[in-house]
Amino acid sequence: MKFSHTLILTVMACTLAAPAYAGSFSFNKASAEKMVAACKEEGIELTMDQANAIVAARKDKRFTTVDDLTDILPGRKISELDPIEEDDDLIFNPNAMPGMKAY
């Protein structure tokens, strides 16, 4: 009986948490279209040229730190995106607090 209650509560928690990451994406995996659309939802302009440059650059290297974007995007754009370093990946998470890293 306890197991079924725990399972139900876990499923409910996961379902409720899913929308929090709905607009997030990995700079290593997302298509250019996904990046542009997710940014647009958050009021951030990421041009298709910028997104395509990210996709092209990741063929040669993996994005794991914010500094990995400095050769591709201007500093002010990186500040707007406020990517977080998470599990050997670089993530755009619109719900992350600016200036806070996920540890």
N, C-alpha and C positions, 0 to 999 in steps of 0.2 A: 504494500500500500504506500509506504513512504517513497519507494522508487518511482512510482507512477506520478506522485505529486511533484517530486523533484524534477522529473522529466518534463512535465507540463510547465512548471515554472521556468525551467531553462529555455524551453522553446519560446515561451511568451517573452522572456527577456531578450532573446536574440532577435525576435521579430520586431520588437519595439526599438532595439538599438540599430537595426539595419538602415533606417532613413538617415541616421547621423552621418553615415559615410556615403550617402547616395551621390553627392557631388564630388567625392574625392577620386583621385586617380594616381596611378604610378607613372612617373616620368619615364620609366623603363618599359612599360607595357601598353599604355594607352595609345590609341590612334590619334592622329592630329585632330580629327573631327571631334573626338571625345574631349580632348583637352580644351579646344576652343569653346565647345558647348558648355562644359562644366564651369569654365571661367566666366562665360557670359551670364550664366545663372547667378553668379555671385557679384556681378557688376564689374568684373575685371576684363579688360580688353586684352586678349591674347590673339594676335593675328594668325591667320593660317600660315603665313610665311614663317613666323616664329615657331609655331607648332611643328611645321615640316622640318625646320632646322633642328629641333630637338630630336625628332624621329631619325633624321639622317645622322646626327652625332652619336646616337646610342648604338649605331652599328659598330662603332669603333671602341666605345667604352660604356661602362655601366655608371649610371648616376647614383651615387651613394651619399654625397654631401652637397650642401648648398653651393659650395665653391665650384662644383662640377658644371654649374650652369653659367658661370661668369664669362666664358668664351662665346656663349650663344645669345644670352639675353642681357640687356642693359641692367645695371644695378637697381634702378627704380622699379623695373618690372619684376625682378626677383623679390624685392621688398613687398610688392603688391601680392605676389603669389604666396609668399611666406611659407615655402615648402618645409616639411619636417623630415628629418632623418629617422627612418624606422626600419629595423630588421634588414640592414644592408640594402635599403631601397630609399628612394626619394619620393615623397608623397605630397600631392596637393590635397590638403584637408581644409576645406572652408570653415570647419568648426573649430580648428585649432586656435588657441589664443595667440595673437601676434607676439613674437619674441619668446614664446615658450616652446621648448623642445619636449618631445615625448620620451621619457626615460623609462 
